[in-house]
Amino acid sequence: MASLPIPPASPIDSAEAQTARMVARGIGRLFARNDIWCLPEMPLRSGRRADLMGIDAKGHVIIVEIKVSRADLLGDGKWTDYLDHCDRFFWGLAPGLDRACMETEAFRPADCGLIVADGYDAEILRPAPLLPLAAARRKAEIERLARASLRRQVVGSDPECAGWGG
């Protein structure tokens, strides 16, 4: 049976994807200045995918969930799954996005930091509290992040390796 062709992305989807990339870039710059190094699009053991996942200088695992539209922000009911994979969790938002909902209990402001970013820089509006992972979980997450980073490095320099390993 032939598969159906995938329709091209709409201009709105492309604009949102571009904005998300710019938000990630700004957060990456903020983090780099603060000795936090992260990878985009990091798959988690739960089957979810973190927009940004990184490690700070003290070995804490950080996840950032990026939102650039109100519909995406309000429609994400599974974001709490990320909390099981990090010591600190941030929302990363585009500058024009209404942030009022971020103060409601549905978004757990006591457990989540808040960053606003564009393609040039970012600002932490609310620091993320440290909610420490169990040591064994942190070790497993750091090892997964390191392996993903190394794999991307190798495949980036030698695409023939892409089909090998996990």
C-alpha positions as a printed NumPy array, in Angstrom:
array([[ 0.   ,  0.   ,  0.   ],
       [ 1.443,  3.374, -1.028],
       [ 1.852,  5.962,  1.687],
       [ 0.122,  9.305,  1.38 ],
       [ 2.348, 12.301,  0.664],
       [ 3.063, 14.534,  3.624],
       [ 1.692, 18.043,  3.055],
       [ 4.245, 20.843,  3.182],
       [ 4.465, 22.859,  6.367],
       [ 2.235, 25.902,  6.433],
       [ 3.869, 29.355,  6.624],
       [ 2.576, 29.629, 10.206],
       [ 4.309, 26.39 , 11.201],
       [ 7.516, 27.582,  9.556],
       [ 7.37 , 30.916, 11.371],
       [ 6.785, 29.19 , 14.713],
       [ 9.625, 26.743, 14.07 ],
       [11.945, 29.633, 13.199],
       [10.921, 31.512, 16.354],
       [11.523, 28.374, 18.449],
       [15.024, 28.048, 16.957],
       [15.728, 31.686, 17.818],
       [14.484, 31.223, 21.402],
       [16.731, 28.145, 21.733],
       [19.688, 30.132, 20.389],
       [19.158, 32.954, 22.892],
       [18.865, 30.502, 25.778],
       [21.957, 28.658, 24.565],
       [23.917, 31.922, 24.683],
       [22.653, 32.761, 28.179],
       [23.525, 29.27 , 29.369],
       [26.988, 29.301, 27.749],
       [27.847, 32.547, 29.582],
       [26.86 , 30.761, 32.789],
       [28.816, 27.552, 32.048],
       [25.708, 25.511, 31.266],
       [26.032, 23.367, 28.154],
       [22.997, 21.9  , 26.453],
       [21.768, 19.852, 23.526],
       [18.605, 20.572, 21.578],
       [15.961, 17.941, 20.877],
       [17.119, 15.444, 23.506],
       [15.046, 12.225, 23.612],
       [14.117, 11.09 , 27.119],
       [13.583,  7.565, 28.406],
       [ 9.904,  8.372, 28.889],
       [ 9.494,  8.76 , 25.119],
       [ 9.219, 12.538, 25.354],
       [11.758, 14.931, 23.856],
       [13.263, 17.886, 25.713],
       [13.671, 21.035, 23.622],
       [16.94 , 21.744, 25.466],
       [18.677, 19.533, 28.007],
       [21.975, 20.366, 29.618],
       [24.323, 20.199, 32.539],
       [25.576, 23.05 , 34.707],
       [29.04 , 23.322, 36.288],
       [27.832, 21.504, 39.425],
       [26.479, 18.527, 37.476],
       [22.799, 19.464, 37.742],
       [20.6  , 18.415, 34.845],
       [18.536, 21.224, 33.327],
       [15.617, 20.968, 30.911],
       [14.008, 23.848, 29.021],
       [10.615, 23.499, 27.346],
       [10.28 , 26.152, 24.626],
       [ 6.916, 27.673, 23.764],
       [ 6.313, 30.294, 21.101],
       [ 2.522, 30.287, 20.793],
       [-0.295, 30.546, 23.293],
       [-2.035, 27.472, 21.825],
       [ 1.096, 25.354, 22.228],
       [ 1.656, 26.613, 25.754],
       [-1.894, 26.016, 26.937],
       [-2.244, 22.728, 25.063],
       [ 0.811, 21.003, 26.564],
       [-0.58 , 18.758, 29.282],
       [ 2.391, 16.395, 29.51 ],
       [ 5.157, 18.833, 30.408],
       [ 5.289, 17.587, 34.012],
       [ 6.89 , 14.375, 32.649],
       [10.094, 16.406, 32.229],
       [10.396, 16.962, 35.964],
       [11.392, 13.302, 36.433],
       [14.478, 13.859, 34.238],
       [16.033, 17.046, 35.624],
       [17.168, 18.924, 38.711],
       [15.934, 22.259, 37.322],
       [13.155, 22.939, 34.833],
       [12.622, 26.155, 32.871],
       [ 9.985, 27.377, 30.501],
       [11.617, 29.201, 27.578],
       [ 9.237, 31.696, 25.993],
       [ 9.31 , 34.036, 23.025],
       [ 9.247, 37.734, 24.026],
       [ 5.764, 38.509, 22.664],
       [ 4.033, 35.571, 24.33 ],
       [ 1.549, 36.434, 27.094],
       [ 3.094, 35.073, 30.308],
       [ 0.173, 35.624, 32.678],
       [-0.736, 31.929, 32.769],
       [ 2.763, 31.074, 33.995],
       [ 1.805, 32.31 , 37.459],
       [-1.14 , 29.923, 37.803],
       [-0.924, 26.636, 39.705],
       [-1.381, 24.695, 36.446],
       [ 2.168, 25.78 , 35.516],
       [ 3.605, 25.129, 38.996],
       [ 5.564, 28.38 , 39.387],
       [ 7.174, 27.149, 42.625],
       [ 8.796, 24.278, 40.675],
       [ 9.634, 25.948, 37.349],
       [11.881, 28.748, 36.213],
       [10.996, 31.165, 33.439],
       [13.24 , 32.47 , 30.654],
       [12.325, 34.901, 27.871],
       [14.573, 34.784, 24.837],
       [15.018, 35.902, 21.259],
       [17.712, 35.024, 18.743],
       [20.317, 37.21 , 20.419],
       [20.002, 36.691, 24.135],
       [17.808, 35.609, 27.004],
       [16.836, 36.716, 30.476],
       [15.848, 34.607, 33.455],
       [12.67 , 36.153, 34.821],
       [12.221, 33.489, 37.49 ],
       [15.057, 31.182, 38.579],
       [14.316, 27.467, 38.556],
       [14.482, 25.944, 42.016],
       [16.799, 23.   , 42.569],
       [14.646, 19.871, 42.932],
       [17.411, 17.254, 43.166],
       [17.149, 14.001, 41.276],
       [18.177, 10.818, 43.03 ],
       [21.896, 10.28 , 42.464],
       [21.362,  7.146, 40.352],
       [18.799,  8.932, 38.152],
       [21.09 , 11.952, 37.679],
       [23.984,  9.65 , 36.714],
       [21.799,  7.856, 34.163],
       [20.557, 11.139, 32.66 ],
       [24.069, 12.588, 32.425],
       [25.362,  9.424, 30.757],
       [22.492,  9.479, 28.224],
       [23.154, 13.157, 27.51 ],
       [26.897, 12.535, 27.095],
       [26.329,  9.607, 24.732],
       [23.837, 11.609, 22.648],
       [26.298, 14.482, 22.45 ],
       [29.178, 12.237, 21.415],
       [27.016, 10.46 , 18.842],
       [25.967, 13.772, 17.302],
       [29.609, 14.869, 17.175],
       [30.741, 11.689, 15.411],
       [27.813, 11.522, 12.977],
       [28.28 , 15.225, 12.216],
       [31.833, 14.588, 11.118],
       [31.137, 11.189,  9.502],
       [27.504, 10.69 ,  8.366],
       [28.283,  7.07 ,  7.427],
       [28.183,  6.289, 11.166],
       [24.542,  7.389, 11.493],
       [23.144,  3.873, 11.086],
       [25.388,  2.299, 13.69 ],
       [24.909,  1.975, 17.445],
       [21.805,  2.856, 19.403]])
